[in-house]
């Protein structure tokens, strides 16, 4: 059976660093956020937090709550891999869709608010918050949209990875999780 390891967490927790590390281990990684970014590009929208949030809500209203997962799953189903990683699901609709095509395991990356904020400021790009208030707004929007339910789910096996130190420390935790998953596959 195929396993989909879902990487999720609030903005700045370290999801991108985690999925980049997983990709280096040879596991295919897909980002549900690519679906939103592609839609923003199609609409000719500026890449910023407000537009990203708006499009995320709109595409779900237009195409269904699991739309980012459906579009991502189309790519996953073309692969003959036993283990793939999906970075980005933010609600249970998305996760439940992936559970239709594979066994789902969730890795929730957690970091304190101030650490997450500093990471986003340093990283720059369109997701860089203009203020701490905007950072808190974005996190709250994601929690309201479904992240709170994902973090609290008992529906699927989940692993919490605390990322409050260095990337290397987080990578060690991820390597242990990947090793456990690969043992199950064999």
C-alpha positions in Angstrom: 0.0 0.0 0.0 1.2 3.5 -0.8 1.9 5.8 2.1 1.5 9.6 1.9 3.4 11.4 4.6 1.7 14.8 5.0 3.8 17.7 6.3 1.7 20.4 7.9 2.0 23.2 10.4 1.5 26.9 10.8 3.4 29.5 8.7 7.1 29.5 9.6 7.0 26.2 11.5 9.5 24.7 9.1 7.3 22.8 6.6 9.4 23.8 3.6 12.7 22.9 5.3 11.2 19.6 6.3 9.9 18.7 2.8 13.2 19.9 1.2 15.1 17.6 3.5 12.7 14.7 2.7 13.2 15.3 -1.0 16.9 14.9 -0.5 16.3 11.4 0.8 14.8 10.5 -2.6 11.2 10.6 -1.6 9.0 12.5 -4.1 7.5 15.7 -2.5 4.4 17.5 -3.7 3.2 20.9 -2.5 -0.5 21.6 -2.4 0.4 25.3 -2.3 1.5 24.9 -5.9 -2.1 24.6 -6.8 -2.9 27.9 -5.2 0.2 29.6 -6.7 -0.7 28.3 -10.2 -4.2 29.8 -9.8 -2.8 33.1 -8.6 -0.6 33.2 -11.7 -3.5 32.3 -14.0 -5.5 35.2 -12.5 -2.6 37.6 -12.9 -2.5 38.3 -9.1 0.3 39.7 -7.1 1.9 37.1 -4.9 1.2 38.2 -1.3 -0.4 36.8 1.8 -3.8 38.4 1.4 -4.1 37.2 -2.3 -2.9 33.7 -1.4 -5.4 33.4 1.4 -8.2 34.8 -0.8 -7.5 32.4 -3.7 -7.2 29.4 -1.3 -10.7 30.2 -0.1 -12.1 31.0 -3.5 -10.8 27.8 -5.3 -12.3 25.7 -2.5 -15.7 27.5 -2.9 -15.5 27.0 -6.7 -14.2 23.5 -6.9 -14.7 21.9 -3.5 -12.9 21.9 -0.2 -10.5 19.1 -1.3 -9.5 20.8 -4.6 -5.8 21.3 -3.8 -5.5 17.6 -2.8 -7.4 16.4 -5.9 -5.0 18.3 -8.2 -2.0 17.1 -6.2 -3.3 13.5 -6.2 -3.4 13.5 -10.0 0.4 13.8 -10.0 0.9 11.3 -7.2 -1.2 8.6 -8.9 1.1 8.7 -11.9 4.0 7.6 -9.8 4.9 4.0 -8.8 6.3 4.9 -5.4 5.4 3.3 -2.1 6.2 6.5 -0.1 5.5 10.1 -1.1 5.4 13.3 0.8 2.8 16.1 0.5 3.7 19.5 2.0 0.9 21.8 2.8 -2.6 20.4 3.5 -4.3 22.8 5.9 -7.6 21.1 6.6 -9.2 17.7 7.0 -11.0 17.8 3.6 -7.6 17.7 1.9 -6.2 15.0 4.2 -9.3 12.8 3.8 -9.0 13.0 0.1 -5.5 11.7 0.2 -6.7 8.9 2.5 -8.9 7.7 -0.5 -5.8 6.9 -2.5 -3.2 5.8 0.1 -2.5 5.3 3.8 -2.0 8.7 5.4 0.4 9.7 8.1 0.7 13.3 9.3 3.8 15.1 10.5 2.9 18.3 12.3 5.8 20.7 12.5 5.5 23.0 15.5 7.4 26.0 16.6 6.8 28.9 19.0 5.1 32.0 17.5 8.1 34.3 17.9 10.4 31.7 16.3 8.0 31.2 13.4 7.7 35.0 12.9 11.5 35.5 12.9 11.9 32.7 10.3 9.3 34.3 8.0 10.9 37.7 8.3 14.4 36.3 7.5 13.1 34.2 4.6 11.6 37.2 2.8 9.5 36.6 -0.3 5.8 37.3 -0.8 4.9 35.4 2.4 7.1 37.7 4.6 4.7 39.4 7.1 4.6 43.2 7.1 4.1 43.1 10.8 3.7 40.7 13.8 0.0 41.5 13.6 -0.2 40.3 10.0 1.7 37.2 11.0 -0.8 36.4 13.7 -3.7 37.2 11.3 -2.4 34.7 8.8 -1.9 32.0 11.4 -5.4 32.6 12.8 -6.9 32.4 9.3 -5.3 29.0 8.8 -6.5 27.8 12.1 -10.0 28.9 11.3 -9.9 27.4 7.8 -9.1 23.9 9.3 -5.6 23.7 10.7 -6.9 23.5 14.2 -8.8 20.4 13.3 -5.7 18.9 11.6 -3.5 19.5 14.6 -6.1 17.9 16.9 -7.1 15.0 14.7 -7.2 11.5 16.0 -8.5 10.2 12.7 -5.0 9.4 11.3 -1.6 8.5 12.7 0.3 11.7 13.5 3.7 12.7 14.6 4.5 16.0 16.2 8.0 17.4 15.4 9.0 20.2 17.6 11.2 22.6 15.5 12.5 25.1 18.0 16.2 24.7 17.5 18.4 24.2 14.4 17.4 22.8 11.1 19.8 20.0 11.7 18.0 19.0 14.9 14.7 19.0 13.0 16.3 16.9 10.2 17.4 14.3 12.7 13.8 14.0 13.9 12.5 13.7 10.3 15.1 11.0 9.5 14.0 9.0 12.5 10.3 9.2 11.3 11.3 8.3 7.7 13.2 5.3 8.9 10.2 4.1 10.9 7.9 4.5 7.9 10.4 2.7 5.6 10.5 -0.2 8.1 6.7 -0.6 7.7 6.9 -0.7 4.0 9.4 -3.5 3.9 
